[in-house]
Amino acid sequence: MRIVIAGGHGQIALRLERLLAARGDEAAGIIRNPQQSEDLRAAGAEPVVLDLESATVEEAAEVLRGADAAVFAAGAGPNSGTERKDTVDRGAAVLFADAAQRAGVRRYVVVSSMGADPDHPGDEVFDVYLRAKGAADAYVRAQTALDWTILRPGMLTNDAGTGQVLLAASTGRGPVPRDDVAAAIAELLDTPAAAGLTLELISGNVPVSVAVKDIAGN
C-alpha cells in the first residue's frame, strides 16, 4: 500500500512511517519544512514538502493521487495560538479530506483528540483546539466518498508501547503511548471494516491487532 500522511514529521507520524516501512508499505509524509526531510527518510518515508495552510485542494490532491490511503496526523502544536488551531486543526483537515476525494483516495484515517466537539465550551486555547478538531471530525464524517475512521487517543505519552490497548466508541480518560497509537493506525489502515467508526484509544489489556479486529466486527 501507498499511504500519504499529513503532518509527516509529527511524533505519531514518524512512528507510523517506521511501522509502515518495516512491513513493506510505501509511506509519504507531508511536511512544510524541507529541513525535516532527512528525518522522514531515516524513518523509511518519502518526504513531500507542502504547506497545507496555504496549499490549494488541487495541490494536495496531486500528492495523494495513486495512494491507497491517507492519514491526517497534522496539528498546530501545543505552543500555537487560537488562529492556527483553526487554520491547521480544522482548515488543513478539511482541505486534506477534500483533496483525498478529488484524488480518489477512499480510505482515510484521522488522528483526532479525545473530547473533540464542535460545540465544546470555553475560551482557553485548548477549548478552541477541541472545537477545531470537533469541527474537522464532523466535516469528515459527512463525506460519503471517504471510508473514514476517526481515532481519538487519550493523553499521549512517550513511554514505550506495550501493544496492549482499549479501543472503543467510549473508553473513558486515560494515557496511551504514541507507539501504540501508531500501531493502532497501522492496523486500522488494514481493516476496511473499521470505516465509519469514531473510536477512542487508551492503554488496556488487549493486543492492538485483536482490539481493531474486535471493534471492526461489532
N, C-alpha and C positions, 0 to 999 in steps of 0.2 A: 504494500500500500504506500501511496504518497500522501503525507499529512502535512498541511500547512498550518503553522502555529503563529497566531498574532501575539505579540509580547514575547518574542523568541528568546530574549535574554533574561526573562524573569526566573525566579528561583524554582518555581514549579516547572516552567517550560524547559529549562536546561536539564532537569532530572528526567522529564518526559522524553526529550530528544535522545538522551543516553539510552533509555529503555527501548525506544523505537529502533535506534541504530543497532543495538545489541541483538534484536530479534529479526533484523534484516529488512526493516521497513525504511522508507526514504522520508526523512523529515526535512522540512524547510522552515526556518524561523524568521519571522518579520521583525526587523529592528529599525530604529531610526538613527542610531549612532553607528556609523561604519567601523568605529574603533572596537566594537564588540564582536566583530566578525570572527576573529580567531577563537574566542570563547565558544562560539557555536560550532566551528569546525572541530574543535577539540572534543565537543560533545557528540560529534558524528552527524551534525546537521548542516544543511546548506544555508548560509546567511543571505537574506534578501533585505536590502535597505529600502524602506518605505515608511514615511511618516503618516500614520493612519489619522492623525488630527487634521492634516491638510490634503490628503490624497482624495482623488475622486473615486466613485464607485467603480468606474471602468479600470482605473489604475490598480485597484485592489483585486478586481476580478481577473486581470491579466496574470497576477501572481498565483491565483487559485486555479486557473484553467489546467485541466489534466489531473487535478488532485482527486483522491478518493474520499478525503475527509478534511474538515477544518476544525481547529480548536481556537477559541478565543480565550487567551490567558493574559491579555494585556491589562494594565492598571496604571492609574496615575501615580500610585505610590503613596506611602504614609505621610510624606512631608509636603505633599502638594495641597494647594488651596481648593476652595469650592469650585472655581471656574474649571479647573482641569478634571474634577470629578464628573462634570457634565461633558466636557469635550472628549475625554478618554473613556471613562467607565460607562457612559451612556452613548455618546456620539460615535465613538470609534466602534463600539459593539454593534450599533445599528448599521453603520456603513459596512462592516465586515459581513454581517448577515445578508445585506443586500448584494454584496459582491459575490458571496457564495452562491446565491440564487442565480445571479447573472452568469456565473461560470458553470452552472450546472452541477455544483457540488451539494449533494443532499445531506450527507452525514455531518452533523455539526454539534460539537460539544462546547459548552460554555462553562468556564470556571467562574462561579458567582461567589456569593457570600451568604453565610447563614444570617438570617434576619433581613435580607434584601426585600424591599417592599416599596413600590412607588408612592405609597401613602404613609410611609414611616414618619412619625412626628419628630420635631426637634430642630434646633438651629445650629448645633455643633457640626464641625466638618464631617465627622463620622456619620451623622444623621443624613447629611447631604449625599455622602457616599452610598449609604444604604438605599436612598431614594433613587439615585442614578443607576445602581445595579438592578434595583427592582424594576425600573422603567425599561432597561435594556432586556431583562428577562421576559417581561410582558410582551415586548415587541417580538422577540424571537419566538415565543410560544404562539404568536398569531400567524406565523409564516407557514403556510401549508406546504410549501415547496421544500421545506427543510425537515429532515429526520433528526430533530434536535433532542439533546439531553442536557439538562442544566444541573450542574453539580455544585452544591453549596457546602464547602468544608467548614468545620468548626475552627477553633483557634489554632492557627498554623504554628508549628514548631520546627526547629531544625534538628530534633532528635533523630537518631537512626530509625528508619522504618522498621516496623515489626511484621508487616504483611498481614496484620490482623485488624479488621475494621468492623464498624457498624454502619451499614448503608441502608437507608430507609427514607420514606417520604418525610418522616419526622423522627429525629434521633434524640432531641434534647441537646443541651450545650455540652461541649467537651473539646479537648485538644485532639489534634491529628498531625503526625509528622508530614512534612511536604513530600517525603519519599513515598508515603502511602497514598497521598493524593495523586501523584504522578502515576503510580501503579494502577490506581482505580481508573484514571483517564485512559490509559493504555488498554485496559480490559473493556471499558465502555466502547472504545473505538471498534473493537472486535465483536461487539454484541448489538446487532441491529435491533433486537427485540427491546432494547432499553430506550429506543426512540419514544418521545412523547412523555418522558418522565422528568420530574424535578425532584432531585434527591439530596438529602443531607448526609454528611460523612464525618464520622469521628472514629477515634480508636475503639477497638472492640475485640472480639474473640473469634471472628470468622475470617478465614483466608480471603484475600481480596477477590480472587477469581471465583470462589464459591459465592461470595456476597453479591457480586454482579450477576452471576447466573440466577441466583435465587430471586433477586429483585426483578429481573427481566422476565422471569417466568410467572410472576404474580399478576 
